[in-house]
Amino acid sequence: MYRIAFILLWFFLSAQRPSVSRQFYQQHQLALHQLLGQTATPAEIQALLGYILDEQHTEVEPNSYFRSIKPPLAVWLAQQRGNQAEAARLATTVVYPLLRYVLPRATPIPPAPPTSLATRVAAAAYRYVGVRYGPPTFNPKTNQGTLDCSGLVNLALADAGVTYPRGSGSGATEGIVNSPRFYTVAGAPLPGDLLARQHGGAWRHIGIYVGNGYLIEAPYRGTVVRRVVYRPEKWLRILRIR
């Protein structure tokens, strides 16, 4: 019974939403069903695409420090199936794989050619959009693993050929901020600049400005690497590559 109600709800919601998700589904339908196999129905895939693409909702699992305004996607899907205990399994088998497939293909990349070192860093950051947040274990060759904020920055810098002494664990962001490879600038950031902020008096979070008012970051547990709007008031330091 819940599946009938779910399908009716999807058709109602899809009629209210812009067509971005429907167009994406039509273009990638075969690949999406090959990716998810029997783990999600067509109606479920289309409903998730509506939230991800039309509403920019990429929260997957609950996070006690950053509470989502909307139900996280895995929780929402479990609720539609009438079994909230399934949320963790659905996050791993449906939502995270879907985000990793969708976001790199649906996130616009600026057309400017990556000719400078900094713009190569910005371009490299796009490669990791959709990667699940977690310890920096991501392997680009296998497309498996997770990334935290400093892990994302380290990979993008390495891809662009930037080398510097780096820390690990909680000191990784501190190591980037304090490295002589970067210097602090005032004013507006440029593509490839690093953005840093503090928590508890220490440098704890870092992202990459990619231009046009956006940055790419690995924000926190329960979500993925994503492109978000740059809000100057949230960032305490802008770092530029020497």
Stockholm file with secondary structure:
# STOCKHOLM 1.0

chainA/1-242         MYRIAFILLWFFLSAQRPSVSRQFYQQHQLALHQLLGQTATPAEIQALLGYILDEQHTEVEPNSYFRSIKPPLAVWLAQQRGNQAEAARLATTVVYPLLRYVLPRATPIPPAPPTSLATRVAAAAYRYVGVRYGPPTFNPKTNQGTLDCSGLVNLALADAGVTYPRGSGSGATEGIVNSPRFYTVAGAPLPGDLLARQHGGAWRHIGIYVGNGYLIEAPYRGTVVRRVVYRPEKWLRILRIR
#=GR chainA/1-242 SS CHHHHHHHHHHHHHHHSCSHHHHHHHHHHHHHHHHHTTSSCHHHHHHHHIIIIISCCCCCSCCSSSCCSSCCHHHHHHHHTTCGGGHHHHIIIIIHHHHHHHHHHHSCCCCSCCCSHHHHHHHHHGGGTTCBBSSSCCBTTTTBSCBCHHHHHHHHHHHTTCCCCCCCGGGHHHHHHTCTTEEEECSSCCTTCEEEEEETTEEEEEEEEEETTEEEECCSTTSBCEEEECCGGGCSEEEEEC
#=GC SS_cons         CHHHHHHHHHHHHHHHSCSHHHHHHHHHHHHHHHHHTTSSCHHHHHHHHIIIIISCCCCCSCCSSSCCSSCCHHHHHHHHTTCGGGHHHHIIIIIHHHHHHHHHHHSCCCCSCCCSHHHHHHHHHGGGTTCBBSSSCCBTTTTBSCBCHHHHHHHHHHHTTCCCCCCCGGGHHHHHHTCTTEEEECSSCCTTCEEEEEETTEEEEEEEEEETTEEEECCSTTSBCEEEECCGGGCSEEEEEC
//
